[in-house]
Amino acid sequence: MHKNGRKIDFRILGRIIRLLFRYYPGLTAVTGVFIVFSAVVSSIPAIFLQKVIETIGQFYKSRDWEAAKGVIMPQITLLISLYAVSVICILVYRQLSAYITQGLLYHLRRQMFDNMQTLPISYFDRNSYGDIMSYYTNDIDAIRQVVSETLPVVLQSGVIVLTVLFIMAYYSVWLMLLVLLGVALMLFVSRTVGGNSSKYFVRQQKAMGKTEGFIQEIMNGQKVVKVFCHEERSGRDFDEVNEALFQDSFRAHTFANMLGPVIMNLGNILYVLVAIVGGVLMINGVPNVSISGLAMGISIVIPFLNMTKQFTGNLNQLSQQINYIAMALAGAQRVFALTDEAPEADDGYVTLVNAVIDSEGNVTESPVKTGQWAWKHPHGDGTLTYTPLRGDVRMFDVDFGYTPDKPVLHDITLYAEPGQKVAFVGATGAGKTTVTNLLNRFYDIADGKIRYDGININKIRKADLRRSLGLVLQETNLFTGTVMENIRYGRLDATDEECIAAAKLAGADSFITRLPEGYQTRLSGSGSNLSQGQRQLLSIARAAVANPPVMILDEATSSIDTRTESIVQQGMDKLMEGRTVFVIAHRLSTVMNSDVIMVLDHGRIIERGNHEQLIAEKGTYYQLYTGAFELE
């Protein structure tokens, strides 16, 4: 589709058809054969009608109706038999079509979901969740309509048009040319009106995605809307997107509703012209040109009138499908845009393996879980080295910006040795969270180096890198399931006992045991039946059960009250023992015992040292601590 959204790439229709043959080759072929057979059967009554009229004409003078009956009845019996088989074909292909359609949607949803999980975080920064959700609802439903309804109609009507055209040529080339002249006019009108309709159906599909995205955003932010009394403003904003959807939908259906009556009336006019021209040719004895060699007569004109009706009727059906195809292809284009979206680049080749480390520090790979880990590093000369996973993280002269023209971090250098607690403080937007995002390789640095246990993190496979890092965010994300399942999300092979131990470590066990069903209490709506502090405690327990050597705590206790924080802090201290920990916090009380405190300002480290050193310097940290400055 062009960037202005006015044209549809009909190659997408070919892609849909190829997918049908990829997943259901046999069933799709059988369905197509049945559709073609039923279409051909519905096209041939004109042949029988011509023979019946011709037979009646032959026996009219002799009045030998028994002989006429002997000729006509076998043909009627044959026609009825063909219709009976055709009905069976129609019933079968509709059932097969339903099965194939739902199967295709199943595979497409699976492709979308699987590919969505491989996308970089930046994709979700650029696209609203509501718009992405519309791919799984409106756009998928548009594909359902084109596969289950439009494609069968197009195939059936197309076969009927071609079959009837051949029969027309068989009986009379003159009348066929007249019909084709009328069809040319219909196609011109269909292209003019249908083209406008298709353009607005594409825009309607996009507008619908924006509308759903806006609704979801407002639903998620209802508390904010109500507390600031922005209901009226939200209503006005909704009116704007809703008005755009209305206008595009109205125009799309206006042109679509015009197309049918125009084509139908052109077909009626053509029907009258065929009757007049056929009568004139018959009366004046104009030589007939046809494959059959039959002379122009009533036995040809009458069937031709029926064929004209059938021809234009199916052409009208085809023209009507243009709108549905346009809408479906607009939806399919968005679906394929998601399935074709390039996954997160990962050229890492260093992997994390179970290891056995002897007393002399020698590392060997183990096929079973040992509780010890090592980086398996293949080299260009075919050799392998194993580096124990210790949690030594170092950044050298790192520059980064989410967009090239807006740098966020400048010349960041820091060292976090195994077991050290490194804290970041600074105003919002100073770059604290960005530093931790780079450690996870949610984004890649523009310049500089980051080394993990002496290995450039660009060489480490992202899945293995992230497996070695524990992350607790300010915004908790709990999933539908039990409390136990949400804790186990940190490590899927963790036992119940390990999950309970992690909950106790995080200080969550006391409130969990008071829940109606304890650890088997089901959560839904991201844990809406829990307080914000309780949800955060579960998030901390989830990180604890993963037992990583490096922990990243991004405002992990900001949603917990002071009393709960003191309980959590005790568990956090135990959790952090022997681990490298990066802490981002607004409450300076949570970072006072850090080995190193980094003070960031506009993406630069302006101060570094422990609490006592920074207080003695009486710089920015001192002013923050004494209340002379505010973090915000």
C-alpha positions in Angstrom: 0.0 0.0 0.0 1.2 3.5 -0.8 2.1 5.7 2.2 -1.0 7.8 1.6 -3.1 4.7 2.3 -5.1 5.1 -1.0 -4.0 1.9 -2.8 -4.1 -1.7 -1.8 -1.3 -4.2 -2.6 -3.3 -7.0 -4.1 -0.2 -9.3 -3.8 -1.4 -9.7 -0.2 -4.4 -11.6 -1.5 -1.9 -14.0 -3.2 -0.1 -14.3 0.1 -3.3 -15.3 1.9 -4.0 -17.9 -0.8 -0.5 -19.3 -0.5 -0.9 -19.6 3.3 -4.1 -21.6 2.7 -2.3 -24.1 0.5 0.6 -24.1 2.9 -1.4 -25.2 5.9 -4.3 -27.0 4.3 -3.2 -28.0 0.7 -5.5 -31.0 0.3 -8.6 -29.4 1.9 -8.1 -26.1 0.1 -7.8 -27.9 -3.3 -10.9 -30.0 -2.6 -12.9 -26.9 -1.5 -11.9 -25.2 -4.7 -12.9 -28.1 -6.9 -16.3 -28.3 -5.2 -16.8 -24.5 -5.6 -15.9 -24.7 -9.3 -18.2 -27.7 -9.9 -21.2 -26.0 -8.2 -20.5 -22.8 -10.2 -20.4 -24.7 -13.5 -23.6 -26.6 -12.7 -25.4 -23.3 -12.0 -24.2 -21.9 -15.4 -25.5 -24.6 -17.7 -29.4 -24.3 -17.4 -29.2 -22.1 -20.5 -28.0 -25.1 -22.5 -30.9 -27.3 -21.3 -33.4 -24.4 -21.8 -32.1 -24.0 -25.4 -32.6 -27.7 -26.1 -36.0 -27.8 -24.5 -37.2 -24.8 -26.6 -35.7 -26.3 -29.8 -37.3 -29.7 -29.1 -40.7 -28.1 -28.5 -40.3 -26.2 -31.8 -39.4 -29.4 -33.7 -42.5 -31.3 -32.4 -44.9 -28.3 -32.4 -46.4 -28.9 -35.8 -46.6 -32.7 -35.4 -48.0 -32.4 -31.9 -46.1 -35.6 -31.1 -45.8 -34.7 -27.4 -44.8 -38.2 -26.4 -41.8 -38.1 -28.6 -41.0 -34.6 -27.3 -41.3 -35.9 -23.8 -38.9 -38.7 -24.6 -36.3 -36.1 -25.6 -36.9 -33.6 -22.8 -37.3 -35.8 -19.7 -33.8 -37.4 -19.9 -32.3 -33.8 -20.0 -34.4 -32.7 -17.1 -33.4 -35.8 -15.1 -29.8 -35.1 -15.9 -30.2 -31.4 -14.8 -31.9 -32.4 -11.5 -29.1 -35.0 -10.8 -26.4 -32.4 -11.4 -28.2 -29.9 -9.1 -28.4 -32.6 -6.4 -24.7 -33.2 -6.6 -24.1 -29.5 -6.6 -26.1 -29.0 -3.4 -24.0 -31.7 -1.7 -20.8 -30.0 -3.0 -22.0 -26.6 -1.6 -22.8 -28.1 1.9 -19.4 -29.8 2.0 -17.3 -26.9 0.8 -19.0 -24.5 3.3 -18.1 -26.8 6.1 -14.5 -27.2 4.8 -14.3 -23.4 4.3 -15.2 -22.8 8.0 -12.6 -25.3 9.2 -9.9 -23.9 6.9 -10.7 -20.3 7.8 -10.5 -20.8 11.5 -7.4 -22.9 11.1 -5.7 -20.1 9.1 -6.7 -17.5 11.8 -5.2 -19.9 14.4 -1.9 -20.0 12.6 -1.9 -16.2 11.9 -2.6 -15.4 15.6 0.2 -17.8 16.6 2.6 -16.2 14.1 1.7 -12.7 15.3 2.1 -13.6 19.0 5.3 -15.5 18.5 6.9 -12.7 16.4 5.6 -10.1 18.8 7.6 -11.7 21.6 10.8 -11.4 19.6 10.4 -7.7 18.9 12.6 -5.1 20.5 11.3 -2.9 23.3 11.5 0.1 20.9 8.7 -1.4 18.8 6.3 -1.1 21.7 7.6 2.4 22.3 6.5 3.4 18.8 3.1 1.5 18.7 0.2 1.9 21.2 -1.1 -1.3 22.8 -4.6 -0.6 21.7 -3.5 -0.4 18.1 -1.6 -3.7 18.4 -4.7 -5.3 20.0 -6.7 -4.3 17.0 -4.5 -6.6 14.9 -5.8 -9.5 16.9 -9.5 -8.4 16.6 -10.6 -6.2 13.7 -7.8 -7.1 11.3 -8.0 -10.8 11.9 -11.8 -10.7 11.5 -11.4 -8.9 8.2 -9.2 -11.8 7.0 -11.8 -14.3 8.3 -14.4 -12.5 6.1 -12.3 -12.6 3.0 -11.3 -16.3 3.4 -14.7 -17.7 4.4 -17.0 -15.5 2.3 -15.2 -13.3 -0.3 -12.8 -15.8 -1.8 -15.5 -18.5 -2.4 -17.9 -15.9 -3.9 -15.1 -14.5 -6.1 -14.2 -18.0 -7.3 -17.8 -19.1 -7.8 -18.9 -15.9 -9.6 -15.7 -15.8 -11.7 -16.2 -19.4 -12.9 -19.9 -18.6 -13.6 -18.9 -15.5 -15.6 -16.3 -17.4 -17.7 -18.6 -20.4 -18.2 -21.6 -18.3 -19.3 -19.3 -16.3 -21.6 -18.2 -19.5 -23.3 -21.8 -20.6 -23.7 -22.7 -17.2 -25.1 -19.9 -17.5 -27.7 -21.2 -21.0 -28.5 -24.7 -19.7 -29.4 -24.2 -16.2 -30.7 -21.1 -14.0 -31.1 -23.2 -11.0 -32.0 -25.2 -11.1 -28.7 -22.1 -11.9 -26.7 -20.3 -8.8 -28.1 -23.3 -6.7 -27.1 -23.1 -8.2 -23.5 -19.4 -7.5 -23.4 -19.9 -3.9 -24.4 -22.3 -3.5 -21.5 -19.9 -5.3 -19.2 -17.1 -2.8 -20.2 -19.4 0.0 -19.1 -20.1 -1.8 -15.8 -16.4 -2.3 -15.2 -15.7 1.3 -15.7 -18.3 2.3 -13.2 -17.2 -0.4 -10.8 -13.6 0.8 -11.0 -14.6 4.5 -10.5 -17.0 4.0 -7.6 -15.3 0.9 -6.1 -11.9 2.6 -6.1 -13.2 5.4 -3.9 -14.9 2.8 -1.7 -11.7 0.8 -1.3 -9.7 3.9 -0.4 -12.1 4.8 2.5 -12.4 1.1 3.7 -8.6 1.2 4.1 -8.8 4.4 6.1 -11.7 3.1 8.1 -9.5 0.1 9.2 -6.8 2.4 10.4 -9.2 4.8 12.1 -10.7 1.8 13.9 -7.3 0.8 15.3 -6.7 4.4 16.5 -10.1 4.5 18.2 -9.6 1.2 20.0 -6.2 2.4 21.1 -7.6 5.6 22.5 -10.4 3.7 24.4 -7.9 1.3 25.9 -5.6 4.2 27.0 -8.5 6.0 28.7 -9.7 2.7 30.4 -6.2 2.1 31.8 -6.0 5.7 33.0 -9.5 6.0 34.5 -8.2 7.0 38.0 -6.1 9.8 36.5 -9.0 11.0 34.4 -11.4 11.1 37.4 -9.0 12.6 39.9 -8.2 15.5 37.5 -11.8 15.8 36.3 -10.9 15.3 32.7 -14.0 13.5 31.7 -15.1 16.4 29.5 -11.7 16.7 27.8 -11.5 13.0 27.3 -14.9 13.1 25.7 -13.8 15.9 23.3 -10.6 13.9 22.4 -12.7 10.8 21.8 -15.1 12.8 19.6 -12.1 13.7 17.4 -11.0 10.1 16.7 -14.6 8.9 16.6 -15.5 11.6 14.1 -12.6 10.5 11.9 -13.8 6.9 12.1 -17.4 8.0 11.3 -16.3 10.1 8.2 -14.2 7.3 6.8 -16.8 4.7 7.4 -19.6 6.8 6.0 -17.7 7.6 2.8 -16.7 3.9 2.4 -20.3 2.7 2.8 -21.7 5.5 0.7 -19.6 4.5 -2.3 -20.2 0.8 -1.6 -24.0 1.3 -1.4 -23.9 3.2 -4.7 -22.1 0.4 -6.6 -24.7 -2.3 -6.2 -27.8 -0.4 -7.5 -25.8 1.2 -10.4 -24.5 -2.2 -11.6 -27.9 -3.8 -11.2 -29.7 -1.1 -13.3 -27.0 -1.2 -15.9 -27.7 -5.0 -16.0 -31.4 -4.4 -16.5 -30.7 -2.0 -19.3 -28.4 -4.6 -20.9 -31.1 -7.2 -20.5 -33.6 -5.1 -22.5 -31.0 -4.3 -25.2 -30.3 -8.0 -25.7 -34.0 -8.7 -26.1 -34.4 -5.9 -28.6 -31.2 -6.7 -30.6 -31.9 -10.5 -30.5 -35.4 -9.9 -31.8 -34.2 -7.6 -34.6 -31.5 -10.1 -35.7 -34.0 -12.9 -35.7 -36.7 -11.0 -37.6 -34.4 -9.7 -40.2 -32.7 -13.0 -40.7 -29.2 -11.7 -40.0 -26.7 -14.6 -40.3 -25.7 -15.8 -36.9 -22.1 -16.2 -36.0 -21.5 -18.9 -33.4 -19.4 -22.0 -32.6 -22.6 -24.1 -32.7 -23.6 -23.0 -36.2 -27.2 -22.7 -35.1 -29.3 -20.0 -36.8 -30.6 -17.1 -34.8 -34.0 -18.1 -33.3 -36.2 -18.0 -30.3 -34.3 -21.0 -28.8 -31.2 -18.8 -28.7 -32.7 -15.4 -27.7 -34.6 -16.7 -24.6 -31.6 -18.6 -23.1 -29.5 -15.6 -23.9 -31.7 -13.3 -21.8 -31.3 -15.7 -18.8 -27.5 -15.8 -19.4 -27.4 -12.0 -19.5 -29.2 -11.8 -16.1 -26.9 -14.4 -14.7 -23.8 -12.8 -16.2 -24.5 -9.3 -14.9 -25.7 -10.6 -11.6 -22.5 -12.4 -10.9 -20.5 -9.5 -12.2 -22.4 -7.4 -9.7 -21.4 -9.9 -7.0 -17.7 -9.6 -8.0 -17.9 -5.8 -7.9 -19.4 -5.9 -4.5 -16.5 -8.0 -3.2 -14.1 -5.3 -4.1 -15.1 -3.4 -0.9 -14.7 -6.5 1.3 -11.4 -7.4 -0.4 -10.1 -3.9 0.2 -11.1 -3.9 3.8 -9.7 -7.4 4.3 -6.4 -6.6 2.6 -6.0 -3.5 4.7 -6.4 -5.7 7.8 -4.2 -8.4 6.3 -1.5 -5.8 5.5 -1.4 -4.7 9.2 -1.3 -8.4 10.3 1.5 -9.2 8.0 3.3 -6.0 9.0 3.4 -7.5 12.5 4.4 -11.0 11.4 7.1 -9.5 9.1 8.4 -7.0 11.7 12.1 -7.7 12.1 12.8 -9.5 15.4 15.2 -8.1 17.9 18.7 -8.4 16.5 20.9 -10.8 18.4 24.3 -11.8 17.1 25.6 -13.0 20.4 27.3 -16.4 20.6 28.5 -16.6 24.2 26.0 -18.7 26.2 25.3 -19.5 29.8 25.8 -23.1 30.8 25.7 -25.2 34.0 29.2 -25.6 35.3 31.3 -27.4 37.8 34.1 -25.2 39.4 36.7 -27.1 41.4 38.8 -25.7 44.2 41.5 -24.5 41.8 39.0 -22.5 39.8 38.9 -24.9 36.8 35.6 -24.8 35.0 33.9 -27.7 33.2 30.5 -27.8 31.6 27.9 -29.9 33.2 24.8 -31.5 31.5 22.8 -31.2 34.7 21.9 -28.4 37.0 24.7 -27.7 39.5 23.8 -24.3 40.9 26.9 -22.8 39.3 27.1 -21.1 36.0 29.7 -20.2 33.5 30.0 -18.3 30.2 30.7 -20.6 27.3 32.8 -18.6 24.9 33.7 -20.1 21.5 36.6 -18.5 19.6 37.5 -18.2 16.0 40.2 -20.8 16.2 37.7 -23.4 17.4 38.7 -23.3 21.0 36.3 -22.9 24.0 36.8 -21.0 27.2 34.6 -21.0 30.2 34.4 -17.9 32.5 32.6 -18.3 35.8 29.5 -16.2 36.2 30.4 -13.7 38.9 28.5 -10.5 38.2 31.3 -8.2 37.3 29.8 -5.3 35.3 31.8 -2.5 33.8 30.8 0.4 31.5 33.4 2.4 29.5 32.7 5.8 27.9 29.2 4.8 27.1 27.1 7.2 24.9 23.4 6.5 24.1 20.3 8.1 22.7 16.8 6.6 22.0 17.0 8.6 18.8 20.3 9.6 17.2 19.5 13.3 17.5 18.7 13.3 21.2 21.6 11.8 23.3 20.5 10.7 26.8 23.8 9.4 28.3 27.2 11.0 27.8 30.5 9.3 28.6 29.3 7.0 31.3 32.0 4.9 33.0 31.3 2.8 36.0 32.6 -0.4 37.7 30.5 -2.8 39.7 32.5 -5.7 41.2 30.8 -8.9 42.3 28.9 -8.3 45.5 28.9 -4.6 45.2 25.8 -2.4 45.6 25.8 0.5 43.1 23.1 3.1 43.4 21.9 5.8 41.0 20.3 9.0 42.1 19.2 12.0 40.3 16.2 13.9 38.9 13.7 12.3 36.6 15.1 12.1 33.2 18.7 12.1 34.3 19.3 8.7 32.7 19.1 6.3 35.7 16.7 3.8 34.2 18.4 4.1 30.8 21.6 2.7 32.3 19.9 -0.4 33.5 18.1 -0.8 30.1 21.5 -0.9 28.5 22.6 -3.7 30.8 19.7 -5.8 29.7 20.4 -4.8 26.1 16.8 -3.6 25.7 18.7 -1.0 23.7 22.2 -1.0 22.2 24.7 1.7 23.0 25.9 4.2 20.4 29.5 4.3 21.6 31.7 2.8 24.3 31.7 -0.7 25.7 29.9 -2.7 28.4 31.7 -5.8 29.8 30.1 -8.5 31.9 32.7 -10.7 33.6 35.2 -9.4 31.1 33.1 -10.3 28.1 31.7 -7.6 25.8 27.9 -8.0 26.3 27.4 -7.6 22.5 28.9 -11.1 22.3 26.6 -12.6 24.8 23.3 -14.1 23.5 20.5 -11.8 24.8 18.4 -14.6 26.3 21.4 -15.8 28.4 22.4 -12.3 29.4 18.9 -11.5 30.7 18.7 -14.9 32.4 21.6 -13.8 34.6 19.9 -10.5 35.5 17.1 -10.1 38.0 14.8 -7.1 37.5 12.3 -5.5 39.8 10.5 -2.5 38.2 8.5 0.3 39.8 5.5 -0.7 37.7 4.5 -4.3 38.7 3.3 -6.7 36.1 1.4 -9.7 37.5 -0.3 -12.3 35.4 -3.6 -14.1 35.6 -2.9 -17.2 37.7 -2.2 -18.1 41.3 0.2 -16.3 43.6 2.5 -19.4 43.4 2.5 -19.3 39.6 3.4 -15.6 39.6 6.3 -16.1 41.9 7.5 -19.1 39.8 7.4 -16.9 36.8 11.0 -15.9 37.8 12.2 -19.5 37.3 9.8 -22.0 35.8 11.5 -25.0 37.3 11.4 -23.7 40.9 9.8 -25.9 43.4 7.0 -24.8 45.7 9.4 -24.8 48.6 11.8 -22.5 46.7 8.9 -20.1 45.8 7.8 -19.9 49.4 11.4 -19.3 50.5 11.7 -16.5 48.0 8.4 -15.0 49.3 9.7 -15.1 52.9 12.9 -13.5 51.8 11.0 -10.6 50.2 8.7 -10.3 53.2 5.6 -11.4 51.2 4.9 -14.7 53.0 3.0 -13.1 55.9 0.3 -11.4 53.7 0.2 -14.3 51.3 -0.7 -16.8 54.0 -3.6 -14.5 55.0 -5.1 -14.6 51.6 -8.3 -16.7 51.2 -6.4 -19.6 49.5 -2.8 -18.7 50.4 -0.4 -19.3 47.7 -3.1 -20.8 45.5 -5.2 -17.6 45.5 -5.9 -16.6 41.9 -4.9 -13.2 40.7 -6.4 -11.3 37.8 -6.3 -7.9 36.3 -2.6 -7.6 37.1 -3.3 -8.4 40.8 -6.1 -5.8 41.2 -7.3 -7.6 44.4 -3.9 -6.8 46.1 -2.6 -3.5 47.3 0.2 -1.8 45.4 2.7 -2.7 48.1 1.6 -6.4 48.0 2.0 -6.5 44.3 5.5 -5.1 44.6 6.4 -7.7 47.2 5.4 -10.4 44.8 7.5 -8.8 42.1 10.5 -8.9 44.4 9.8 -12.5 45.4 9.7 -13.4 41.7 13.1 -11.9 41.2 14.4 -13.6 44.3 13.4 -17.1 43.1 15.3 -16.5 39.9 18.5 -16.3 42.1 20.5 -14.2 39.6 24.1 -13.0 40.3 23.1 -9.4 39.3 20.0 -7.6 40.5 18.5 -4.4 39.1 16.1 -2.6 41.4 14.4 0.2 39.6 12.4 2.1 42.2 11.5 -1.3 43.7 10.3 0.1 46.9 8.8 3.4 45.7 5.2 2.0 46.0 5.6 0.6 49.5 4.8 2.5 52.6 7.6 3.3 55.1 6.6 0.5 57.5 6.5 -2.1 54.8 9.7 -0.8 53.3 11.6 -1.6 56.5 10.3 -5.2 56.3 11.2 -5.5 52.6 14.6 -3.9 53.1 15.6 -6.6 55.5 14.7 -9.2 52.9 16.3 -7.2 50.2 19.6 -7.0 52.2 19.5 -10.8 52.4 18.7 -11.1 48.7 21.6 -8.8 47.8 24.2 -10.7 49.7 26.9 -11.9 47.4 25.2 -10.3 44.4 26.0 -7.3 42.2 23.1 -4.9 42.7 22.1 -1.8 40.8 19.6 0.3 42.7 17.6 3.3 41.4 15.8 5.1 44.2 14.2 8.4 45.1 14.4 7.6 48.8 18.0 8.2 49.7 17.5 6.1 52.8 17.4 3.0 50.6 20.8 3.8 49.0 22.8 5.0 52.0 24.5 1.6 52.5 25.5 1.3 48.9 29.2 0.7 48.1 29.1 3.3 45.4 26.5 6.1 44.7 26.4 7.7 41.3 24.7 11.0 41.0 23.4 11.6 37.5 22.4 14.9 35.9 21.3 15.2 32.3 22.9 11.9 31.3 26.3 12.5 33.0 27.8 11.2 36.2 28.6 14.4 38.2 29.5 12.7 41.5 30.4 9.2 42.7 31.5 7.7 46.0 29.9 6.2 49.1 27.4 8.0 51.4 30.0 9.3 53.7 32.3 10.5 50.9 29.5 12.4 49.1 28.3 14.0 52.3 31.8 15.2 53.0 32.1 16.7 49.5 28.9 18.8 50.2 28.0 18.7 46.6 24.7 17.8 44.8 24.2 14.6 46.9 24.7 16.5 50.1 22.1 19.0 49.1 19.7 16.3 48.1 20.2 14.5 51.4 19.8 17.7 53.5 16.7 18.7 51.5 18.3 21.8 49.8 17.5 20.2 46.4 14.6 18.0 45.4 15.0 15.1 43.1 12.1 16.3 40.9 
